[in-house]
Amino acid sequence: MAPFARRWRRRRWPRRLWRAPLLVLMLAVGAAQARGLDALQARADFLAAERALVQGDGESFARLERALRDYPLHPYLRFAQLTADLDNTPDAAIERFLAAEPESQLAWRLRRAYLQRLAAAGRWADYRRLYRPEEDVERRCLYLRALLETGARARALAEIEPLWRSGRSQPDACDPVFDAWRAAGGLTPERVWARIRLALAAGQEGLARHLGADLPASERPWLTRWLALRAAPERLPDTGAALPPQPLRAVILADVLTRLAARDAERARTAFARWRAALDLDAEAADRVRAALGEALVERGAVARGFALWDGLRALPETRDAQERRLRAALERGEWAWVARWVERMPEGEVKTDRWLYWQARAEAELGHPETARALFARAAHARSLWGFMAADRLDLPYRMHHRVTPAEPARIARIIALAPVRRMRELDALGRDTEMRREWRALTRDLDRADLLAAAYVADVFGWHDQAIRTLARTDYWDDLALRFPLVHRTEVEAAAHAQGLAPAWVFAVIRQESVFARTLASHAGAVGLMQLLPSTARDMAEALGAPLDSRWALLDPGRNIDLGSAYLARLQTRFDHVALATAAYNAGPARVARWRPARALATDRWIATIPFVETRGYVERVLTYRAIYAARLDSAHPRVRDWLAPQVAPAEE
């Protein structure tokens, strides 16, 4: 056995000891749940009750509902009964349900519908009494109106500004609240300008014009000039002198120069020189212009001038995105001196990540500084990421997997297992109702503290709710439980499909982990379905190629079928591109795009990955390749290192 595999197994065994007492606990909970109630019969009766309600068979429903009072999913029957004709459901019945389990997902759904009814009827005291804080803007505005209508005016006015500060139009329900705020003098010119800036940043010029009505008459011409310059930024040198004083002048200049840079970079550079003194009085505005103008000049071939201008960008956490854009531009062009210089300037911590330490090391190596490069590679190699693994490969260092079991407290685990939402989820799981399970889990974990979230993640993992376990653990910023974060679910199906297609099982696992996080019924907005998120059209093509036509889109919900077809598609992409990174990118962005992204001449794979044009695809490739390395370790793969399976160069596009 390889030393790497031995290291993994030494770290893996304590998890089994950790789980053993919990299995006993789970069995005890399950026994208590099922006492006096046959689970299979209860499920059958529950389904029969649902059918009876839909069919209008009130007598059968009432009989079955009474017999299921102790069944975990009994609240679902009551919910269905109450919402079958909600407009005519008595208030008392609704409020009894809300009081019985106020934080359950069913109560949240019923409360929202009931609040809508109360608002329509102008029952503001009841609305205020039953509202629970949430993110929905319309309901928040209605709650503030309820405060206004019930004598809590000062409290309402104090909570309005966060709703006002939006770059997009807010729901009509907010208008009475904003009107009250305006009448109370809360809508100062500074607040109006702040929202105008947000609106224009979001491209909402119509909203900006509308907001101008709330400006003092003396300031409205400034907005008119701003909008005119946005439409024709090339007029800036002629009309800029008519701009308002600071700080608004710098804001308008930055916005207009940024737009001009996209149309005429050289003209924007000349205008920037003229207005530089005004811009430098607002460092944030100056950063915006330097970033936009530097990028525009480089894209139009004025590389030296563009990089020199981009160099003036301040290296702050607030400018992280702009710093990364200039670094990628330098990487794409092989400008190693700029890469080394700009990464060196990056703030330590979240900005100067292992990714950029790796590229600083690569730059120093290209510049002929091997010792500096080695030290930087060694720092980057501490990370459990694609760049950390590639840095370790450069120095032939072991990967730092650092697997550690989730530090969940047994008492908290026991308490969460016994909660009613978990009991309901176990029954929903048995009935295959994944959407309801996810709703239950969101409601259960909404307000948990970190210690309880750790326990909840552990519980979800034990019950096989892997998508919830992974996402819940991520909320705690605990990243070291690799067995929980990278489960070996459907291992038999994955290994069979991978071997049939000549793929590494770790790669298939990595794609599943990224695409669906093992949520078997997940369907995307684009229509992709199942574990490997296949579009039905792609799945049909693969099914035909495998000689087993697809009966329906819903067949893709079968894990084995989905894995077979997804693996076949991944193998087709690998055959076409003959490169793991390109095939992975094509799985996300489509083969046509990746064919266009192929370089005109051979390019180092790390540079190709780092400069993929689509942000989404670039992140996708980095994550999938990271996950593949972790899964290779979990599976004791014969090729656990990135260098074993990632070709060092991307071949040029064919003529």
N, C-alpha and C positions, 0 to 999 in steps of 0.2 A: 504493500500500500504506500502511496506517495506521502511524504512528510506533511504536505498541505492537508491531505485528507485526515491524517492522524490528529493534526491540530484542531480541525473542525470537530471531530468526534469527541475529543476531550472536553470541548466547550459545550457540546450538545447534551451530554448525559444528565446533568443536573435537572433539566426541564422535566424529565420523566418523574424524578423524585418529587419535584414541586407539584406536579399534577396529581399524584396518587391520592393524597387525602381529599382532594377536591372531588374526585370521581365518586368517592364514598358519599360525600356531602350531596352531590348532585343526585345520586340514586335515592337518597333519603328524601330530598325535596320532591323528586318525581313520584315516589311512593305516596307521600302525603297528598300530592296533587290528585293522584288517581284513586285515592281511597274512596270506596263506595261508588265509584263511577267508572264504568268501562270506557276507556279512551276512544276506542274505535266506534263504539255505539254512540258516544256523545258527539263525535265528529259527524257521523251520519245524521243524527238528529238535528244538529246545527245546520247542516246543508239543507235538510228537509224543511226546517223552519224558514230559512231564507227563501226557498222556493214558494212556500205557502204564502209568505208576505207579498211576493211579486205577483202571485196568481190571485191575490185578493181573498184567500182562504183564511179569514180571521180566526175561525174556530180552531183549525189545526195549528195555526201559528201560536195562539194563546196556550194551547195544551203543551206544545213543544217548548215554548219559552219558559213556562213554569217549571218544567222538568229539568231545565238547563240552568237554573239559578246559580248553581255552584260551578258551572263550567267556565273556564277562564275567558272564553269569548262571548259570554252572555252579554256584556256591554255592547257588542257589535249588533246584536239583535235589537236591543233597545234603541240604539242609534238609528238603525235602519227604519224602525217603526216611527221614531220621532221625525225623521227627515223625509218620510214618504210623502207627507203633505205638510211641509213645515209652516206654510202660511196659516194653516188652521190648527196647528198644534198648540195647546194651551201653554201659557207662560209658565205655569207652575210645573208642568211636566218637564219642560226644557230646563228650568232652574234646578229641579231636583237632580237631573242628570249631571249638570255642571257642578253641583255641590258634591256629588258622590265621589268624583275623582277629577278634581279641577285641572290638574296638569297633564292628563292623558291626552294623546293625540286626537282621540274622538271628541273630547271636550273642547279642545282648541278649534277643531273644525266646526263643531256645532256652535260654539260661542261666536265665531266669525259670521256665520249665517244669521244668527240671532241679533248680533250687533247691527247688521245691515237693516234688519227689520225695525229695530229700535230707532235707528237714525232716520229712516224714512218716515217714521211716525212722530219724530220730534220728541222722543222720550229720553231727554238728555240726562236726567238723574239716573235712570236705569242704565243708560250707556256708560256713564261715569262709574257706576258701581261695579259693572261686570267686565269692563275693559281690563286687559292684561297687556303690559308693555310688549311691543313687537316692532319689527322693522317696516311693516307695510305702511307707506306714507299716507295713503288715504285714511286708514283707520286711525293713525296717529293724529291727523288733522281733525277728524271727527271727535276724537277724545278731547283735543284742545277746545274745540267748539263746545263740547259738553261742559268743560270747566267754565268757559265764558258764560254759558247759559245758566249755570247753577251757582253763580256767585264767587267762583274762584278765579277772578279776572287776573289778579297779579301773578298767580301761579301759571296760568295759561300764557300770559305775555312773556314770561321768563323762559318758556320752552319753545318759542316760535322760531328764533333765529336759525337753529340748525336745519329746520325744514326749508327756510327761505334760501339758504346758501346752496343752491343747486344750479347747475348749468343747463338744466332742462325744465320744461314746463311741469308744474306740479298738478295733481288732480284738482278738479273743480271744487272738491270738498274743502280744499285749503283756502279758497278765496275769502270766505267770511272771516277766517282766522287772520289772514294777512290784512284784510280791511281794518280789523280791530287794532292790529299792531300799528298800522299806518296812522289811524286816528289817534292813537296814544303817543305818537311821536317816535315810535321805534324805528321807523324806516328813514334813517339818516342818509345823506348823500354818499357817505363812505360805504355804507352797506349796499346801496344801489349800485355803485361802481364795482364793488366786489363781485356782485352777482352778474353784472354785465361782462366782466372779465371771464367769469366761469362760462357764461353762455357762448361767448365768442370762441373760447378755447375748445368748446364742444361743437363748434360749427353752427350754433343756433342763432343766426343773425336776426331772424324774426323775433325771437324772444328778447334779444338785446334791444331792438327798436321799441318793443312794447315797454320794456323796463325804463327806457328813456323818459317816458311820461312822468316818472317819479323823481326825476332830477330837477334841481332848481332851474328856472328858465335861463339863467346866465350860463349854465353848464351844458345845456342840451346841444349847442353848436359843436362842442368838442366831440360828442358822440357822432354827430353828423359827419364831421371831418374824418373821424376814425373809420367809419363805415365806407366812406368814399375812397379812402386810401386802401382799404382792404380790397375793394373792387378793382382799383387801378394803382397798385403799389409803385409802379414806375413813376408816378407823379410826386413821390416823396421829396426829391430834391427841390421841386418848385413850390410845394405847399407846406413843407415841414415847419417853416418858421411860424406858421399860424397855430401850431399845436399848443395845448395847455401847459402850465408849469408842472414842475416835478411834484409828486412822483408819477403822475399820470403820463407825462411826456415820455418818460423812458419806457413805460409799459406799451404805449402806442407805437413808439419807434421799434421796439423789439418785435411786436406782432407784425408790423408792416414789412420790416426788413426780412423777417423770416419768410414771409410770403413772396417777397421779391426775389429772395435767393433761389426759390424753387423755379422761378421763371427766367431769371437773368442773373446768374451768379456774379459775373464781372461788374454789372451795374450795381448790384447789391454791395459788392466789396467797396466800390467807390463811395456809395452813400454811407456805408458804415464808417469809412475814414472821416467823412464830414461830420457825422453825428456821434462820433466816439466819445467825446467829452460828456455829452448829455447822457449817454448810455452808461458810462463808467460811474455815474452817480448812483446807479442802481445795479449792483453787482449781479443780481439774479437775472435782470433783463439782459445785461451784457453777456452772461453765460449762454442764454438762449440764442442770441444772435451768432456768437462765435461757433456754437455747435452746429446750427443750421447752415451757416455760410461756409464753414470748413468742410462739412459733408458735401454740400452742393459743388464746391470747387473741385474736390477730389473726384466726385462722380463725373465731372465734365473734363477730367484730364489735367487740371491744374493742381497736380499732387503736391508739389513743393509749397505753393502758396496756401493751399488748403490746409495742409498739416501745420504750417507755421501759424495760421490763424486759429486752428483747432487747439493748438498748444496753449493758448491763453485761457482755455476753460479751467475753472478752478476744480481741483480734485477734492470734492466733498461728498459725503453720503448723499446729499440732495441731487448731485449731478451724476449719480451712478450710471443711469441709462446712457447718457451722452458720452461718458468716459468709455463705456463698453462699445458703443458704436464706433468711436474713433480707433479703438484697439482692433476691432474686427476689420476695419478698413485697412489698417496698417498690416495686419496679418495677411489679408487677401493679396496685398501687393508685395509682401516680403520685405517690408520696411522695418527691419529688426531693431535698428537704433531707436526708432520711435516707440516700438513695442516695449523695449527695456525701460526707456525713459518714463513712459506713461504708467506702466505697472508699478515702477518704483515709487511714483508719486501717490498712488492710490492709498486711501486711508486703510489702516489695518482693520481686520475684523470681517464684517459681513460684506464689505465692498471688495477687499483684496482676498478673494476666495482661493481655494486650491486650484481652480481653473486658471486664474491669472498668475498665480505663482508658477504653475507649470509653464505658461507661455513666457513669463519672464526668464525662466530657466532655459527654455528653447531659444529665446532671443540671445541670451548671454552665450550660449553654446555656438550659435551662428556667428556671433561677433568675436569668437576666439577667446572666450573667458571660461575655460572648462571648470575651474575650481569654484567659481561663483555659481556656475550652472549646477554643479553637483550639490552644493549647499541648498540651492532653491528647490531642486528636484526632491531632495530629502525632506524638506518642509512640506512640499505638496503631497508626498507619499504617505503622510499621516492620515489623509482623507480617505473615506470609504466612498469613492466616486470613480467615474471613468478616468478623470484627470489624475486622481490619486493613484489609481492602478497603473496608468501609463507612466507616471513618474517613477513608480516602484519598478516597473519593467526596465526603465532606463538604467537603474542602478542595481538591478537584480536583487531587490529587497523583497521580503515577504509582504503580502497584502495585509493591511491592518483591518481585519474583519471585526474583532472585538465584540463577539456575540455575548450578550448578557441578558438573562431572563428578566422580563418585566417585573419591577419591584412592587408588585401589588400586595396589599395587606390581606391576609386570610379572612379577618373579620369583615372587612369591607366586601370581599368577594362573596362571602356567605350572605351578607345582607342584600347585595344586588341580585344574586340568584333567586332570593325569596321574594323579590318585588313582583307586584301584579303585572307590570309591563313585560317582564321577562317571561312570566308564565304564559301570557298571551302570545308572545313571540314564538314560544315553543310550539304552540298549537297552530299559529299562522304558518310556521315553517312546515309543519306536517301537512298542511293544506296547500302548500306551494304559493302562498300569497306574499310574495317578496315586497311588493309596494307597501302594503300595510305594515310589514315588518320594519321596513326602513322608516316609516312615519313613527312607529312606536319607539324606535331607537333614538330618533332625533328628539322626540319629546322627553324621553327618559334622561338623555345625556345633556340636554340644553344648558342646564345651570349647575352641573356637577363641578366640584373643585378638582384639582389635579390628582389628588390621591384617589378620589372616586373614579375619575376617568381611567386611571391606570387599572383599577380593579374591573371596571366595565370592559375595557379592551381585553383583559384576560378572560372574562366570562364569555364575551363574544367569540373569542378564539376557541375556547373549550367546546362551545356549542356548534362550532363550524360556521359561524357567521363572519366569514373572513373579511369581506369588504368593510363591515362595520368595525371589526377589530382593528384593522389597519388604519382606517380613517380616525378612529377614536384615539388610538395611540399617538397618531401624528399631532393631535391637539395638545398633547402633553409635552411635545418636543423631546420625547424619549425615543431614540433611534436605534438602540443597540440590540433589541430582541429580534434577531434575524429570523428565527423560527416562526415568530408571529407575523412579522412583516413580509416574509417571503415563504408562504406555506407551500407544501407539496401536494396540493389538492389535485385530484384526478391524475395522479402520477401514472397509473397504468395506461390510461388513454393517451396522455401526453407522450410517454415513451414509445408506445406502439405507433402513434401517428408520426412522430419524429423519425423513428427508425425506418418506417415505410417510405418516407420522403427523403431520407439521407440528411436529415437535419440534426443538430445538437438539441437534445431535450431542454437544456438550459435556455436556449434561444426561444423556444416555443413558450416555456414558462414565463420568460421575461416579457414577451409580447402580451400574454394573457394578463400578467400583473399590471402592465401599463394600460392596456385597453379597457379592462373591465374591473380590475382589482378583485377578480373572482366572483363578481355578481352575475349569476348565470342568466338572469332575465333582463339585464340592462339593455335598453334600446336608446340610441342616440337621437338627437334632433334630425340628423341626416338620414336616419333609418337603419343604421348599422345595428346588428343584433348579436347578443350572446357573448360568451367568454372572450372570443377573439374579434368581436365587433365587426362582423362581416356585413357588407351591403348585400341585399338579396340578389342583385344582378351578378356580383362577383361569386357569391355562393353557388348560384345556378351554373355558372361557367365551370367552376371546380367540380361540382357534382356530375356534370356531363362528362368531364374529363376522366373522372374516377369510375364512370359507368354506373352511377347510382343516382338518377335524377332526383331533384329536390321536390317533394310533394307540395310544400308550402313554406312561407317565411317562418312559420312557427316551429317548423322542424329544427330551425337553428337554435332553439332554446335547449335542445338536447345537448348536454355537454360533450358527449363522445362525437356526435355528428359535427358540432361546431368546431371542435379541435381537429377532426380529420380534414374538414374543408379549409380551415384557416391555415393549417400546416401545409396543405397542398398549394395554397396561394403563396405562402411565404417561400416555399421551394421554387415555385415558378419565378418569383422575383429574384431569388438567388441565382437561378439559371440565367436569367436575362442579364443581370448586372455583374455576376461573378464577384461580388464584394458584399460582405456582411453589412457595412455601414450604408451603402447605397440601397441595398434591398430593404433594410430597416426603414430608411427614409421613404422609400417608395410605398411601404405598407401604410404609412401615414399620409403622405402628400400625393400619392399616385405616381405610377411609373413615367408618365409623360413629363411631369415636372422634373423628376429626378434626371431623366435623360437630358433635359435642357441644362440642368445644373452641373452636368459632367464637365470637367475642365478641358480646355483646348490642348493642354499638355499635361503630362504626368504630374500629380500633386500629392504631397504627403497627406495621408489619411487624416491625421490630426488637424491639419489646416483646413481640409475640406469640411470636416465636421464643424469646426469652429466658425466657419463662414457660410454655412447653409443660409440661404436668403430668408426663409420663413422662420420667425422666432419659434412658432409652435413646433415645427418639424425639427429644428435644431435641438430644442429641449427634449423632444420625444426621442431622438436618436441617442442623446447623452444618457437619458434615463434607461432606455432599453438595454444599451450596451453595459451600463453599470449593473443592471439587474441580471443580465446574462452572466457576468462574472461572479456575482453572489450566488446565483443558482448553480453555477458550475461547482462552486465550493460545497454547497448543500448536497449536491448529487454525487460528490466524490468523483467529479469528472476527470477523465484522463487528460483534459486540456483546460485546466482551471485559469490560466493566465490570458489576459487580453492579447498579448503578442502571439499566442498560439493560434488564434482564429481570426484576428483582424489584420488583413493585408496592409502592409506599411504604406502603400501608395494607391491612389485612385488613377486608373488608366485613363488616357484621354478619350474623348468622344471619337467615334469612328467617322471617317471622312464620308 
